[in-house]
């Protein structure tokens, strides 16, 4: 049976390809570590250096740098080898993939062309290392690795039910133990109307796991359940719509008719609604439309006042004691009255002002008189507090008067003034900042002026001292130049070293070296360059032999009449990579 076609947009395919190929690419943090080393390998200026030397120059491991180049930049290795062979920089020896390795992994590579087999399965069949085969596939058969990756991406884009083969090989189906675990729950789901929580509780299975099992392997059962549920809901709506007692007032009459008998027995409207289990507003509305005479006899009915106003009988009875209390206690506030009789605050003023205007007017006058009396009392209390504060301020002013005059004179500091008058320093400071801020500001300005003057005098003294130092340095320079210049002239000729030269002129070796390095650095560089050339000529033959000979350094040094320590020091200083090359050549020959 052919597999159903899946319509996949190009955007979805690119998204999934990026997701499932991310592990084959180079991570950003890895690329940042090896970026400079890889650029150095691509540069023509570094062709004379090996990959090992470039790796050590940039502080990375040589084998890791080689793996990065093999995996992500194989063309760089090929170009380097071709150019190094053409320029004569290549080191003799076998490089690249070994013939034995190619023969070893050849059967496995042929099997890996079938993307349904995993690398681990192929490695087990062919008896080779799984990690070695995976590395060999990524480095040397990139086309096969890419095709396998695209096969897995396309497989993962299909729905779970339609995947004939999974992304890692094998037929896509639930495990036998999973089928056995959910068998009873699936049978109940097919044959009963129980919900998922009920089925999970009866069969002792996890509800989420069972829902996922149905979604992946039995979507048709879920669709059948959905259609059946929609059909039942539609039938219920039709039956509700075509119910015979829905027309007219039949249902309401059957529901509210017992309320008439209960109201005639003396029960209140709220008690009747609570007993019948109906809404109070709906019951009162139905009675108002159909039986207004019954509603007028109960508390919820309306009554007509002598003034012609209509008011609810229950409301009138509720506010009668409120009106009587306010008539006898006109000075009580509406807040107090509302809390005493447990009525809404907004309803007290509205009801009394509407139906008892004379009581409300008397209440307003009494409240106004009470408020005026309270304002007068608060005014007197405020004046008394102001008088007390003024007296306290005068006492404090008399206490600190002498201290303020002493501080204003500017001769004593605040601490000295506080000690002289027996005051606390913090209290005196708070008083001055609160009542005499100008004194604090004037003293601060004087202090800053004194500080600026001290800084200026210090800067002048430092400038004078610096001029004296410069003069002393100039004097020393005039005395030092004649002392060292004859030695420098002879050192420029290059016939004698620094130590013999210093002994000859009776100078300190270190002082002479520092003088020449400071004033004539080119002489030091020229002497070091000449010494390097002499050493290169002296050790050139031994270095060439180190690159290809398996003999030790002692043998090579004796063969060329050199000192073993001198040869070793030369290599450590000017060519540390030569020692690694010599060890590698000696190790390969031993193998």
Protein Blocks (a to p, Z undefined) as FASTA:
>chain_A
ZZddddddfklmmmmmmmmmmmmmccfklmmmmmmmmmmmmpmklmmpcfklmmmmnopa
fklmmmmmmmmmmmlmmmmmmmmmmnopaccddedjdfklmmmmmmmmmmmmpmkbcfkl
mmmmnopafklmmmmmmmmmmmlmmmmmmmmmmmmmpcfklmmbafkgpjddddfklmmm
mmmmmmmmmmmccdfklmmmmnopafklmmmmmmmmmmmlmmmmmmmmmmmmmmmmmmmm
mpmklgcjllmmmmmmmmmmmmmnopafklmmmmnopafklmmmmmmmmmmmlmmmmmkb
ccddfkopacdfklmmmmmmmmmmmmmmmmbcfklmmmmnopafklmmmmmmmmmmmlmm
mmmmmmmmmmmmmmmmmmmmmmmmmmmmmmmmmmmmmmmmmmmmmmmnomacfklmmmmn
opafklmmmmmmmmmmmlmmmmmmmmmmmmmmmmmmmmmmmmmmmmmmmmmmmmmmmmmm
mmmmmmmmmmmnopacfklmmmmnopafklmmmmmmmmmmmlmmmmmmmmmmmmmmmmmm
mmmmmmmpcbdfklmmmmnopafklmmmmmmmmommlmmmmmmmmmmmmZZ
